[in-house]
Amino acid sequence: MRPTVTFFASHALCESALHTPYDSLKLGMLSVLSTLSGTIAIKQYFSSAPGTAATTARSFDLVKLAQECCYHNNRGIAAHGVRILTNISASCQEKDLLPLEQDAVFGLEALLVLCSQDDSPGAQATLKITLTCMVKLVKCRPHLSQSVVESLLTQLHSAQDAARILMCHCLAAIAMQLPVLADGMLGDLMDLYKLIGRSATDKKQELLVSLATVIFVSSQKALSSEVKTVIKQQLENASNGWTAYRIARQASRMGNHDMARELYQSLLTQVASEHFYFWLNSLKEFSHAEQCLTGLQEDNYSSALSCIAEALKSYHKGIASLTAASTPLNPLSFQCGFVKLRIDLLQAFSQLICTCNSLKTSPPPAIATTIAMTSGNDLQRCGRISNQMKHSMEEFRNLATRYGDLYQSSFDADSATLRNVELQQQSCLLISHAIEALILDPESTSFQEYSSNGTAHVESEYERRMMSVFNRVLEEVESLNRKYAPVSYLHTACLCNAVIALLKVPLSFQRYFFQKLQSTSIKLALSPSPRNPAEPIAVQNNQQLALKVEGVVQHGSKPGLFRKIQSVCLNVSSVLQSKSGQDYKIPIDNMTNEMEQRVEPHNDYFSTQFLLNFVILGTHNITVESSVIDSNGIVWKTGPKTTIFVKSLEDPYSQQVRLQQQQGQPPSQQQQQRTAYSRF
């Protein structure tokens, strides 16, 4: 029903907008239509069944309106016109829309020239719409990328500084999706960088960062010495320390660790805080560690072990500095967790290469085949390498689980950071699968669940390269799995080369490692609560404790930027720490407390209650842990975790009965009736 209403309402708006002479009215109607064109309604609008000429006419009206408006002298009307054309091209990719694509590109180029020369707020708002449409159009129609990028580079030299910053962001966004910035374009970017570096205004500083980002994206594999020299010279001449730090941060995100290390090193003496010094020193060590891995070469395993050992040395220095940089207000939990996992992953890679080499240095004994036939385990013919490989596979699976835990605890992270963590997890699963497929269980291993989903929607060059390595390794593993019986040098070489291929892709330190744009935390209050945290709450064992849990959701300056809290999940569990008194035969259901409730915050406040049993005498440890559920139903283990102690005491009447029984005095009839449950 609703799509039909939207369908006819859109057609009515098109007809009205085509015939109205008033620009303000046309602007309002186009605003509605451009918003609708970005939804699924546009597919309904263009999905014409055979023989429905009316539907074709209606879709033609919308296209005609957009084509007329994209060259309108009113910037707002023109922006909505090209936005509609862009959304049609993006949503209806199965159709041949070459004329629409050309109109969209020409309209975008016209708006780019018009708005890039104007510093007014209206022109800047229109320019943002234009550049957003360019990124979207190039993403869905890659064959248009070259002309769009050339237009941006041409206009970059004559544009205003505010427009240049936005255009650089657009260029970086396009280049991260598609490798469109050729080496020949780098010279133009460097000339512009030299020109900008002569001024020290705030806009110029921002432009230096934006342009450096484009340069890093365009040459992610390696920066030439000339490019690095130009960047450092301009930073020395016209920039402040904050600009240099932001550029170094961008270099770390794009995998240019050599450049990042030099910039972090130069900033160490320019900070006044001890914590900032340790933070920069840790970043310098991490960059140096990743730079050590760029020297890896395929089939050179001894060199690979040396490079990994050198990288681990720098990582251990860096994690020590990172720990020193943390404060109670800024504990750097994600950063420490990410780096520790990287260290453990490098150690696991090193151990796997050593295990593969042991097939040569310590081959199976002569009786290995006989042992394998006797035991019925074909892996025994490989000697001790089979047990070592099993240990390595379990280690990589454990690392994948830990990366998953880090992912679930990063509720405030941006999507690129989460995707980065996910790629690290997938690399661990890939190696564990390769070990299983090549050595441990080649007969029953399935390749379907690990098949690639394609790389059509990759968001960065780092992701594109990682996915390429995944696909190549899977193909090699599947090929060896079918042709050769385990275990030969070909299998171990395949595993070692897979490790080297993964490490040769420069690690990307994403935004959340440096910057927390969204901040969300939960504060819990439990009642009853003791005055002294170490003091237990006294409860009689024949009573229940009503534990009230209250909480407040705290936000930063940009609440809900990436995801919003739909509900809070509270988990309460109790563990008996120390037992006192006699052992009773208690039903197992009464021995533990394990409860979970979901509550929806109202004005960022929530509360609920739990009824807990403590039948067993002694001290119980109660843990209340919170996690959040976002609007998509995904559970995030954000914490916090709060603990209180409860001491279960024997009620006076049961104590009296027990003492009488110990003294040999039978309890009265009334007492026997009242304490019928005490046999438990």
N, C-alpha and C positions, 0 to 999 in steps of 0.2 A: 504493500500500500504506500509506504513512505517513498520508495524510489519513483513510483508513478507520480506522486504529488510533486517531488523535486523535479522530475522530468518536464512536466507541463509548466511548472512555475519558472523554470529556467528558460523555456521557450518564450513565455510571456515577457520575461525580463529582456531577452534578446530583441524581440520585436520593439519593445518600448525604447530600449537604448539606441536602436538603429534610427528611430524616427524623431527622438526628442532633440530640440535645438538648444537645450540648456546644458552647459558643461557640468554644472554642479550636480544636476540630476543624473546625467550620464556617468559621472564619476562614482556616485553612490551605487548605481546599478552594476557598474563594472566591478566595483569592490566585492559585491556579493557573488557575482559570476566567477571572478578569479579565485575566490575562496572555495566555491563549489567545484571548480575545475581541478583543485588539488585533492579531491576526495574520490571515492569510488563512483560517485554519481556521473563522472565524465565517461566512464565505460558504458554505463547504462544509456547515456545520451548518444553514444556513437555505435552502440550495438544494434544495427538495423537488420531485421529479418528479411529474407528474400521477398521482394514484391512490395515492401513497405516504403513507398516513395515519400510519404509524409515524414518519416523519420529522417530520411536523407536530406530533405529540405530543411528540417529543423537544425540538424547538425551543420548544414551549410550556412544557416543564419549565424550561428555562433562563430564559425570560422570567418565569415565575412565581417562580422562586428570586430573581431580581434584584429584582422588585417587592416581595417580602416583606422582603428584606434592606435595601432602601434607606431604610427607616424604623426600622431596628433600634436598640436603645438602646446597642449597642456601636458606637463611632465607626468602628473599623476595618472591621467587617462592613458598615456602611452605606456607607462610602466605596467598597468593592469592588462593592457592589450598584449604585450610581449609575455607577460606571466601566463595568460590563458593559452597562448600558442605553445609556450614551453611545457605546460602541464598536459596539453593534448599530445604533444610529441612524446612525452615521457610515459603517459598512461596507455597510449595506443601504439605500442612498439610493433605489434604484428601487422599494422597497416602501412602502406607506402605513402608517407606524408612528406615527400621531398619538397614540394612548394611551401608547405607550412614550416619546415625546418629552415629553409632559406629566408622566409619572412621573419622568423624568430631571430635568426642570426643577424640579419640586417637591422632589425629593430633594436636589438641589444647593442649593436655597435653604434648606432645613432645616439642612443641614450647614454652610452659610455662617453662618447665625445662631448655631448652636451653637458652632462653632470660633472665630469671630471675637471672642468674649468671653473666650476662654481663652488664657493665655500659655504653657501647658505645651508641652513639645516634641512630645508625642503629638498635641495639638490642632493645632499648627502643621504637622505632617506630613500630617495629614488634610486641613487647609485647602489645602495645596499640591496634593494630589490633586484636591480639589474644583475649584479654580480652573483647573487644567490641563484638566479635563473640560469646564468652561464654555467655554474657548477653543476646544476641539475641536468641541464641539456647535454653537457659533455659526458656526464656519467651514463646517461641512457643512450646517447648517440655518439659513440667514441670517434666516428669518422669526422665529426665537426670540431674535434679538439684543436687541430693544428691552426685553423683559421681563427678560432676564438683566442688562442694563446698569442698568436701574432698580433692581433688587434690590441690585446692588453699590453704587450711589450712595446708596441709602437706608441700607444697613448701614455705610457708610464713616464716618458721623458718630459712631456709638456703638461702633465696634470698638476693640480694643487697637492700640497703635502698631505692634507687630510684624505684626499681621494687616492693618493699613492699608497697610503697604508692599507686602505680597503682593497685596492687592486692587488697588492702583494699577498694579502690573505687569500684572495681568490686564486691567484696563481699557485700558491702553495697547496691549496685544497685540490686543485685540478691535478697538479703534478704528483700528489700523493696517491691519487686514484689511477692515473695513467702516466707512463713515462714519456711525456710530451715535450719536456724541456731539453732540447738537443744541446750538444757541446758548443755549437756555434752561437747559441743564445747566451751562453755564459759570459762572453765578452761584453755584450751590451749591459748585462746586469752589473758587471764589475766596473764599467765606466760610470754608470749611474751611482754606484756605491762610493766611488772616489769623489764624485761631485757632491753628494749629500754630506759626506764626512767633513766638509769644510765649515759646517755650521754646527752650533751646539744648542739650538733651541729644543724645547720639549718635543715638538713635532718631528724634528730631525732625529732625535734620539729614538723615538718610537719607530720612525721609518728605517733607521739603521737595523733595528731588531727584525722588522718585517722583511726587509730585503735580504738580510743574512739568512733568514729562514728559507726564503726561496732559493738562495744559492746552495744551502745545505741539501734541500730536497732535490735540486737539479743534479747534484753530484754526490749522491749518497754513498757510493762505493768508496771513493777516496777523493780528498781535496788535494789539488796540486800545491806545490810549495809557493807558487806565485799567488794563488788565491789566498792562502793562509797569511802570507806576508801583507797583502793589501788589507785584509780584514784587521789584522793586529795593528797596522799603522794607523788606520782610521780610528780605531778604538783608543789608541794612545793620544791622538791629536784632538779629538772632539767629543769624546764620550766620558761619562762618569762610570763609577764602579758598578752601579745598578744595571746600566745598559750592558756592560761587559758580562755581568752574571747572567742576564737574560739570554744573551747570545750563546753563552756557554751551555746554558740549560737547553736551548734549542738544538745545539750540536749534539748533546747527549741523547735527545729524543730522536734525532735523525740518524744516529749511529756513527757520527763523526767524532770518535772518541779521542783521536790524536789532537784535534783542534780544541776539544773541550778540556783535555788535561792541561794544555798550555794556558788556557784562559783561567782555569781554576787556580793554577799555580801562581799566576800573576796577581790574583785577588787575595791571596792568603795574608799579605801584609797590609791590606786596606780595610780590615774590619776591626772594630773596637771591642767586640764581644768574644769571650772565650768559646762560647757555644757556636757562634758563627764560624770561628776559625776551625773548630773540629768538624763542622758540617762541610765546609769547603775542602778541608783536607780529606775527608772521606770520599767526596765526589771525585777529587783528583786521583785517589787510589783506585776507585772503581773504574774510572776511565782508563787508567794505565793498565789495569787488569784486562779489560776488554780489548785494549790495543795489542796486548801480548798474543791474543788469540787470532789476530789477523795474519800472523805468519804461518798458520797451519797449511800443510800441503797434503794432498791425497796420496796414500800409500807410503807416507813417511811417518811411521808410528812412533819411532823414538823421538823425533822432533816434536810430535804432537804431545807426548808425555812431558817434555821439557817446557813447552809453551803453557800447558795446563798447570804445571807446578809453579811456574812464574806468576801466572794469573792468580792462583790460589794464595800465593804469598802476599800479593797486593790486596786481595780481597780480605784477608785476615787483618792486615793493617787498617784497611778501610772500615771494617765492622767495629774495630776497637775505637776508632775516632767517631764513628756514628753513634755508638753507645755513649761516648762522652758528650756528644752534642745534644742528647735527649734531655728533656726537662720534665718535671711533673705535669706542667701545662701542655707540653708538646712532646709526648713520649716517643714519637716516630715509630709507632707500632708496625705500620704497613712497610715502611722502609726497611726496618730490621728483619721482618719476616721475609720480605722479598730477597734481600741479600743473603740471608742464611740459607734459603732454599737454593739460590744460585750457587753458593759454596758447596752445598751437599750434592747438587747436580754435577758440578765439575768433578768432585771427588768420585762420584759414581761413574762418570765417563772415563776417568783415569783408571779406575779399578777394572772396568770392562775391557779397556785396551790391554791392560796387563794380563787379564784372564785369557784374552784371545792370543796374546804372545806366548802364554804358557803351553799352548799346544805344540809350539816349536821347541821351546826350552825344556819342557818336561813332557815328552810324548807318552802315550799310553804304554803300559808294560806289555811284554810279549804274550802274556797269558790273558790279556784283556778280552780277546775274542772268546776264549774258552769260558771265562767268567760270565760274559754276556749271554752265551748260549745256555749255561747252567742255570743262571738266575732268571732267564727269560726277559731280561731288560736290555734292549739293544743299546741303550746309552752307556752301559758299562764298558763297552769297547772303546769309548773315548777317554777313559781314565778319570782322573779327578776333576777334569774341566767341567763335567756334567753337573757336579754339585756346586761348583763355583758359579756356573751360569744360572743355576736355579736361584742361588742367593742374589745374583745381580738382577734377575727378573723381579724378584720380590722387592728389592730395594727401589727399582724404578717405579713399581706400582705403588709403593709407599710414598714416594716423592709425588706421584700424580695425585694421591689422596690429600697430601699436605697442600699442594697447589689448589686443589678444590676447596679446602678449608680456608685458605687465604682469600680465594674468590668470594666465598660466602660471607666472610667477615668485612668485606670492602663495600659496604652499602653506599658510601658517599663517593665512590670512585666513578670517573667518567667511563664511557663505553670503550674508548680506545685502550685505557689501562686494563679494564676487565678482559678485553680481547687479548691483550698481551699476556696476561696471566693464563688465559685459556690456551694460548699457543704453547706456553711452557709446559702446561699439563699434557697437551697432546704430544709433545716431543717425548715426554717420559713414557706415555702409553705406546708410542710408536716403537721405541727401543725395546720395551718389554715384549711387545707383540713380535718384533723381529727375532728376539732370542727364542721365544717359544716356537715360532714358525720354522726357524732354521735348525735349531738344535734340540730343544726339549720335547716338543710334541708336533712334529711336522705332519703327521697323518691326519689329526683331527682339527688342525688350525683352519679357521675360516677367514677369508679376506673380504667378505662382503661388508661386515660391519665397519671395517676400516677403510672402505673405498672412499675416494675423494668426492666431496659434494660440488666440486668445481670452484673456480676462482673468479666467478663473474662479479661477486659483490665484495671483493676485498677493499679495505678502506685505507691501506697504507702500503708503501713499498716493502716495509719489513714483513707484513703479513703475506704479501705476494711472494716474496722470496722464501719464506718459511713453508708456505703451501707448496711451492715448487719442489723444495727438498723433500717434503712428506711424500709427494706423488712419485718422485724418482726413487726414493728408498723403498716404497711399497712395491713398485714395479720390479726392482732388482731382487727383493726378498721373494716375491711370488715366482719369479723366473727360476731362482736357485731352488726353491722349495719343490718345484715340479721336475727339475732335471737331475739333481744330484742327491744321492743318499747322504744322510748326515754321518759324521761331521768331517768336513775337509777344510783345508786352508782357504778355500773359496768362501766358505760360510763365515769364518772369523774375519776375513778381509772385508766382507760385505758389512759386518757389524762395525768394524773400525772406521770404514769409510763413511758410514751413516753418521757416526759420532762427529767426525771431522766436518762433514757437510753441514750439520746443525750448528757447530761452533763457528764456522766461517761466516755465518750470517751475523752481522754486528748487532748486539743486543740493543734494544730500544728502551731507554728509561722514560716511561710515559709521564704525562702531566701529573698524575696523582702522587708520583714519587717526589715531586717538587712543590706542588700547589694543590691546596684543598679548597675547591670552589664551593662545594656543598659540605655543610657540617651538621651532623645529626647525632645526638646523644640522648641516653635515657638515664634518669635518676630514679632510683627505687628507695622506698621507705617501708620498713616492715614494722608491724605492731602485733603483739607486744614486742618490745625490744629492751634488752638489758641496759642499765646505765653504763656498765663496763662491757665492751665488746667480748672480752674473754670470759665473762661471767655467764653461766647458763641460766635459762629460764626454767623454773620449777613447775612441773606438771604431775598430777597424780595419774597413775597408770590406768585407772578406771574411768578417766575423763578424756575428752578430745580437746585439742588445742585449735582454737579458731585463729588462723594466721591471716591477717589482713595485709595485702600488698597494694601499695599506692605508688604511682609513678608519674613523672612529668617528662614529656618529650621536649628537648631543647634543640633549637635550630640556630644556624649561623645567619649571615646576612642574605643568603640566597636559598631559602627553604624550598625543597622540592625541585631543584634545578635539574637533576637527573632522574630521580624517582621519589615517590611519596609513600608515606606509611599509611597502609590501609587498616592494619590491626597489629596488636602486640601479642605475642605468644609467651606465656609465662609457664615455666616448668619448675615444679617443686619436687625435690627428692630428699630423702633422709637416709642416713647411714649410721648404724650403731657403732660408736667409737669404743666405749668401754662398758662392760656388763657388770652389774652388781646384784647380789642376792642369789637365790636359787634358780636353777634352770627349770623352766616350765615348758610343757608341750603346747606350744602356741601354733595355731594354724598359720601357714606361711603367708597368707594374705594380710595378716595382722602384724607381720614382722617388718614390713617395709612400707614406705609411703612414696608413691610415684604418681604425680598428678600433673595435668596440663590444662590450661584454660587460655582461650583467645578473647581478648577484649579490644574494643574499638575506642581509641582516644576521642574525647570530646573537649575541644579547645586545648588540645595537647595534654589533657589530664586523663588518667584511667585508674581504676581501683577494682579489686576483686578479693574474694576470701577463699581459703582452703581449710578444710577440717582434717586434722592429722591425728592419727592414733599412735600412742607410745605404750604398748602393752608390756614390752620387755623393760625391766628396770635397768637403768644405766644412763649414760650420756649419749645423746644423739646429735649428729651434725646435720643441720637442715641447710640445703643449698637452693636458692631461688635464682634461676637464670632466665633472662629475657632475650627474645629474638623478635625481629619485626617481619611483617609480611607486606610486600608492596602492592600496588594496585594491579599488578599482573599475577598475583598469587605466589610469587617467588619468596621463599623464606631466606632471610639473611641473619646470620649469627652475629649480631652486633654486641650482645652483652647488655648490661653488665651482669656479673655474677656476685650475689651477696650470700653470706654465710652467717648463721646464728647457731647457738648451742642450746639444747633442751635437755634437762635432767629429769628423767622419769622416776618418780618416787612411788613407793608402795603406799596405798591408801591406808589410813589408821585402822579401819575395821579389819581388813585382810591381814594386816600386821598382827593384830590382836589374836585372830583365829590361828595364824601360823604359830605364834608363841605358845598358845594353849595346846596345840597339837604337839609341839616339841616337848612340852612339860607333861604330856600324857593325859591331859584333861579333855574329855569329849566336849565339844561345843554344845550349847543349848539347842533345842528343837527350833527355836525362832532363828538362831544364828544359822542353822543348817539350811533353813528355807531361804534366808536372805543371800546366802553365799553359794547358791547352787552352781553359779558359773565359775566359781573359783578353782574348780578342777583343771581349768585351762591354764 
